[in-house]
Amino acid sequence: MKTVKDYIRTIVDFPHEGIMFRDVTTLFADPRGFRMAVDQMLHPYAGQPIDKVVGLEARGFILGGAIAHQLSVGFVPIRKKGKLPGRTISQDYKLEYGEAIVEIHDDAIEAGERVLVVDDLLATGGTCAAGISLIERLGGEIVSCAFIIDLPDLGGRKVLEDMGMDVHALCSYEGL
């Protein structure tokens, strides 16, 4: 019986030499693999009160939309700066190779709404931490952060757990 990890392709030396890129597009392309990933990601939250699923750009949109549909709740994107058309709030954060800014519409989350944050991969935790900051600034309460892949050597889980977050990942890979 296949696991989610069996559907994920590894591309050596992408985007830089020494990086083992974990490509979830092969997982998304397979109907059984995609269904398995979505089902397993939402399983811990079945029956929990969740008002919104927030997906982090860009693969988090694919997963977040599917999970929100299954939970019958709203979906909210957190996007790179300049990509959302309405009024936004923004949060900058550090990347391994520089800085970036993410944004959310300023009316996307109402105070007290319970939010599940979703993305494909947890590396350093910077993007997710910035997203959490945006949600909390709007008054949202984070239920959990869910990922397909955790790269534990990069420390993202610890960053999020140190923020008081519950973190779930379907599989992990050692190294970069």
C-alpha positions in Angstrom: 0.0 0.0 0.0 1.4 3.4 -1.0 2.0 6.3 1.3 1.9 10.0 0.5 5.7 9.9 0.4 5.7 7.4 -2.4 4.0 10.0 -4.7 6.6 12.8 -4.0 9.4 13.2 -6.5 12.9 14.3 -5.5 14.8 16.5 -7.9 18.5 16.7 -7.1 20.4 20.0 -7.2 17.3 22.2 -7.7 17.0 25.2 -7.4 20.7 25.1 -6.3 23.5 22.6 -6.1 23.2 20.5 -3.0 19.4 20.9 -2.6 17.1 17.9 -2.8 13.9 19.5 -4.0 10.8 17.6 -2.8 8.3 18.0 -5.7 4.7 17.6 -4.7 3.4 18.2 -8.2 3.6 14.5 -8.8 1.5 13.9 -5.7 -1.1 16.4 -6.9 -1.2 14.9 -10.4 -2.2 11.5 -9.2 -5.8 11.3 -8.1 -5.2 8.6 -5.5 -2.2 10.4 -4.1 -3.9 13.8 -4.0 -7.0 12.3 -2.3 -4.8 10.5 0.2 -2.9 13.7 1.1 -6.0 15.9 1.5 -7.8 13.2 3.5 -4.8 12.7 5.8 -4.3 16.4 6.2 -7.8 17.1 7.3 -8.3 14.0 9.4 -7.0 15.4 12.6 -9.5 18.3 12.4 -12.7 16.4 11.6 -15.3 17.5 14.1 -13.2 20.4 15.4 -14.7 23.9 15.0 -12.8 25.5 12.1 -14.1 28.6 10.4 -11.5 29.2 7.7 -8.6 27.4 6.0 -5.7 29.7 5.1 -3.4 28.6 2.3 0.1 29.9 2.0 1.3 30.8 -1.6 1.4 28.9 -3.8 1.0 25.2 -3.3 -0.9 25.9 -0.1 -3.7 27.2 -2.3 -4.1 23.8 -3.9 -4.2 22.0 -0.6 -6.1 24.7 1.3 -8.9 24.9 -1.2 -9.4 21.2 -1.3 -9.4 20.9 2.5 -11.7 23.9 3.0 -14.1 22.3 0.5 -14.1 19.0 2.5 -14.6 20.8 5.8 -17.3 23.1 4.3 -15.5 26.2 5.4 -14.1 29.3 3.7 -10.7 29.6 2.1 -8.4 32.5 2.5 -5.1 33.0 0.5 -2.0 34.6 2.0 0.0 35.9 -1.0 3.2 37.6 -1.9 3.2 41.4 -1.8 1.2 43.1 -4.5 -0.9 40.1 -5.6 -4.1 40.8 -3.8 -6.5 43.4 -5.2 -8.2 44.7 -2.1 -6.9 46.5 1.1 -4.3 44.3 2.8 -2.1 44.1 5.8 1.5 42.8 5.3 4.2 41.1 7.2 7.9 40.8 6.2 10.0 37.8 7.1 13.5 36.4 6.4 14.3 33.7 3.9 17.5 31.6 3.7 18.5 33.9 0.9 16.9 37.2 1.7 13.6 38.8 2.7 10.1 38.6 1.5 6.7 40.1 2.3 3.3 38.3 2.4 -0.2 39.9 2.6 -3.8 39.1 3.5 -6.9 41.1 2.8 -7.7 43.1 5.9 -11.3 41.7 6.0 -10.4 38.1 5.3 -10.5 36.9 8.9 -12.9 38.1 11.6 -11.9 38.3 15.3 -12.5 35.0 17.0 -12.5 32.9 13.8 -10.7 29.6 14.2 -8.2 29.0 11.4 -6.3 26.1 10.0 -3.1 27.1 8.2 -2.0 24.9 5.3 1.0 24.6 3.0 2.9 21.8 1.2 6.3 22.1 3.0 7.7 23.2 6.3 11.3 24.3 6.1 12.5 27.2 8.2 9.0 28.2 9.2 9.4 31.8 8.1 6.5 32.0 5.7 4.1 30.2 8.0 5.2 32.4 11.0 4.6 35.5 8.9 1.1 34.1 8.0 0.3 33.3 11.6 1.3 36.9 12.5 -1.2 38.3 9.9 -4.0 36.0 11.0 -3.5 36.9 14.7 -3.3 40.7 13.8 -6.8 40.3 12.4 -8.0 38.5 15.6 -8.0 34.9 14.2 -7.2 32.0 16.4 -4.9 29.4 14.9 -6.2 25.8 15.4 -3.1 24.2 13.8 -0.6 24.3 11.0 -0.7 21.3 8.5 1.8 20.3 5.9 2.6 17.4 3.6 6.3 17.6 4.2 8.5 18.6 7.2 12.2 19.2 6.7 13.2 18.8 10.4 16.9 19.7 9.9 15.8 23.3 8.9 14.0 23.8 12.3 10.6 25.1 11.1 8.6 22.9 13.4 10.5 24.2 16.4 9.9 27.8 15.3 6.2 27.2 15.1 5.9 25.2 18.2 7.9 27.9 20.1 5.1 30.3 18.9 2.6 27.9 20.7 1.4 26.3 17.4 0.2 22.8 17.0 2.0 21.3 13.9 1.1 18.3 11.8 3.0 16.9 8.8 2.3 13.8 6.8 6.0 12.9 6.2 9.5 14.2 6.7 12.8 14.1 4.9 16.2 14.5 6.5 18.7 17.0 5.0 18.0 20.0 2.8 
